[in-house]
């Protein structure tokens, strides 16, 4: 199996490197990741300017390709330009922090896997749900196993997996739950300060608030110590609302 | 009704201004839009740097607020910082060009309306499906009427509308279809050239290819000369795939 590995924290991040090490023992890996951090970039692609690609080495060994763009750019440029043959799978991560609930909309990690799915390649996004003291060992091993299952069974067209792994030691993890996306909204505000030239600047700050957190949701799984796997799609149509809308506007 | 008006083409775009003129005859409007074009930005938000806000005037009249960020940033900053009271509706557009099929994932226009919906505000994205010779008159009038209906009936929580309007004169438009998102994939490649310093650069180019284009899809409506309205959601869970995934990985 040939895996295209990317992320949104940038090619020098520890989460990506740990996954590279562990997956590299069993599979052929191509790394193509943003040269700089791209968190909260959503599904942006770069159209109005060109991209550069740089080869990155780690301890004199070739690590992969750094792209001056977004996670979705990295997947496109790897598949369309760098690789001669399509990869068998796209894996994005391991993200340093969770991608749960409505935050999935903002996630660069998830967007790379979405781009893989748009291109028809089985794709997995993976995040470790702690912001510090990251220990990626369990997560990387778990993903190696999951990748084998996905390679064997395939994924339906238009489906990708969003995996969140609790920041717990292996013996504290209770199991795996297949989940749905919770509904979150930030309790957020803009901090307003003056810059050195006296101009006001606005900086977003906030904390996630969960106001729809069903038992089978991604955030509940994490809170209970389970690995959460949510199947996602990029068909955003609200099918259940079509008839209602016909009544309303036609 | 108080409408927050934004877009992804930037505050100086004609599509936004036409909508501002037409909606302004009947409703209170606040414009808060990116200072520069943000096409294909997806649902990016700006976390790693601060934002600036500039007041923009047109022919000495106050037009609105230009933000040094993305469409989703504009909605957040307007609702959280600029406005004292939440707007009754968010309208994003009129985009200069279509937002159809899988392209919706990349769309800054749609992302602003999605952000409105995440914040619990009824939201509409609107695009004119031609790339040149834009005549926004019919589109702006149609949206004024649609906004009234949405204000009267409301939208369900978590739903936004993605409206695409054919680039045709009013008498050529056949009606309105409530649609679903088609599946598109770009026939795309990266053009590779050398920059003045001799470094290779890569620039994405391509054309949409439609490989799932059902009769009730957004692109079919446009091809047949209808206004397309697709109800969208930001819960990306592929509910129909949950049981299958349980069999596969647990």
Contacts between the chains, C-beta under 8 A, distances in Angstrom:
chain1	res1	chain2	res2	distance
A	37	B	48	6.9
A	39	B	47	6.3
A	39	B	48	7.0
A	40	B	44	6.4
A	40	B	45	4.9
A	40	B	46	7.4
A	40	B	47	4.8
A	41	B	42	7.2
A	41	B	44	4.8
A	42	B	41	7.2
A	42	B	42	3.6
A	42	B	43	3.4
A	42	B	44	4.2
A	42	B	45	7.3
A	42	B	72	7.4
A	42	B	111	6.6
A	43	B	42	3.4
A	43	B	43	6.5
A	43	B	105	4.7
A	43	B	106	5.7
A	44	B	40	6.4
A	44	B	41	4.8
A	44	B	42	4.2
A	44	B	44	4.9
A	44	B	106	7.4
A	45	B	40	4.8
A	45	B	42	7.3
A	45	B	106	5.6
A	45	B	204	7.0
A	46	B	40	7.4
A	46	B	204	7.0
A	47	B	39	6.3
A	47	B	40	4.8
A	47	B	204	6.1
A	48	B	37	6.9
A	48	B	39	7.0
A	49	B	203	8.0
A	50	B	193	7.8
A	50	B	195	7.7
A	50	B	201	3.8
A	50	B	202	6.0
A	50	B	203	4.3
A	51	B	190	7.7
A	51	B	201	6.7
A	51	B	202	4.6
A	51	B	203	7.3
A	51	B	204	7.8
A	52	B	199	6.3
A	52	B	200	7.5
A	52	B	201	5.9
A	52	B	202	7.4
A	53	B	200	7.3
A	53	B	202	6.6
A	72	B	42	7.4
A	72	B	106	7.8
A	73	B	204	7.7
A	76	B	188	7.1
A	76	B	190	7.8
A	76	B	204	6.7
A	77	B	190	6.0
A	77	B	202	6.0
A	77	B	204	8.0
A	80	B	188	6.3
A	80	B	189	5.6
A	80	B	190	5.7
A	81	B	189	7.4
A	81	B	190	4.5
A	81	B	192	7.2
A	81	B	202	6.1
A	102	B	118	5.7
A	102	B	234	6.1
A	104	B	236	5.9
A	105	B	43	4.7
A	105	B	111	8.0
A	105	B	114	6.4
A	105	B	118	7.2
A	105	B	234	5.3
A	105	B	236	7.7
A	106	B	43	5.7
A	106	B	44	7.4
A	106	B	45	5.6
A	106	B	72	7.8
A	111	B	42	6.6
A	111	B	105	8.0
A	114	B	105	6.4
A	118	B	102	5.7
A	118	B	105	7.2
A	118	B	185	6.3
A	119	B	185	7.0
A	120	B	185	7.4
A	146	B	249	6.4
A	149	B	248	6.1
A	149	B	249	5.6
A	150	B	248	7.9
A	153	B	248	5.0
A	156	B	241	6.1
A	156	B	244	7.4
A	158	B	183	7.0
A	158	B	238	7.8
A	159	B	238	5.3
A	159	B	241	5.4
A	161	B	245	7.7
A	175	B	250	7.8
A	176	B	249	6.5
A	176	B	250	5.5
A	178	B	242	5.4
A	178	B	245	4.9
A	178	B	246	4.9
A	178	B	249	7.3
A	178	B	250	6.7
A	180	B	235	7.5
A	180	B	237	4.1
A	180	B	239	6.8
A	180	B	242	7.1
A	181	B	235	5.3
A	181	B	236	6.0
A	181	B	237	4.7
A	183	B	158	7.0
A	183	B	235	7.2
A	185	B	118	6.3
A	185	B	119	7.0
A	185	B	120	7.4
A	188	B	76	7.1
A	188	B	80	6.2
A	189	B	80	5.6
A	189	B	81	7.5
A	190	B	51	7.7
A	190	B	76	7.8
A	190	B	77	6.0
A	190	B	80	5.7
A	190	B	81	4.5
A	192	B	81	7.2
A	193	B	50	7.8
A	195	B	50	7.7
A	199	B	52	6.4
A	200	B	52	7.5
A	200	B	53	7.3
A	201	B	50	3.7
A	201	B	51	6.7
A	201	B	52	5.9
A	202	B	50	6.0
A	202	B	51	4.6
A	202	B	52	7.3
A	202	B	53	6.5
A	202	B	77	6.0
A	202	B	81	6.2
A	203	B	49	8.0
A	203	B	50	4.3
A	203	B	51	7.3
A	204	B	45	7.0
A	204	B	46	7.0
A	204	B	47	6.1
A	204	B	51	7.7
A	204	B	73	7.7
A	204	B	76	6.7
A	204	B	77	8.0
A	229	B	245	6.6
A	229	B	249	6.4
A	230	B	237	6.0
A	231	B	237	6.9
A	231	B	238	4.2
A	231	B	241	4.2
A	231	B	242	6.3
A	231	B	245	5.3
A	232	B	236	4.3
A	232	B	237	6.6
A	232	B	238	6.0
A	233	B	236	6.1
A	233	B	237	7.8
A	233	B	238	4.1
A	233	B	241	7.8
A	234	B	102	6.1
A	234	B	105	5.3
A	234	B	236	7.3
A	235	B	180	7.5
A	235	B	181	5.3
A	235	B	183	7.2
A	236	B	104	5.9
A	236	B	105	7.7
A	236	B	181	6.0
A	236	B	232	4.3
A	236	B	233	6.1
A	236	B	234	7.3
A	236	B	236	7.3
A	237	B	180	4.1
A	237	B	181	4.7
A	237	B	230	6.0
A	237	B	231	6.9
A	237	B	232	6.6
A	237	B	233	7.8
A	238	B	158	7.8
A	238	B	159	5.3
A	238	B	231	4.2
A	238	B	232	6.0
A	238	B	233	4.1
A	239	B	180	6.8
A	241	B	156	6.1
A	241	B	159	5.4
A	241	B	231	4.2
A	241	B	233	7.8
A	242	B	178	5.4
A	242	B	180	7.1
A	242	B	231	6.3
A	244	B	156	7.4
A	245	B	161	7.7
A	245	B	178	4.9
A	245	B	229	6.6
A	245	B	231	5.3
A	246	B	178	4.9
A	248	B	149	6.1
A	248	B	150	7.9
A	248	B	153	5.0
A	249	B	146	6.4
A	249	B	149	5.6
A	249	B	176	6.5
A	249	B	178	7.3
A	249	B	229	6.4
A	250	B	175	7.8
A	250	B	176	5.5
A	250	B	178	6.7
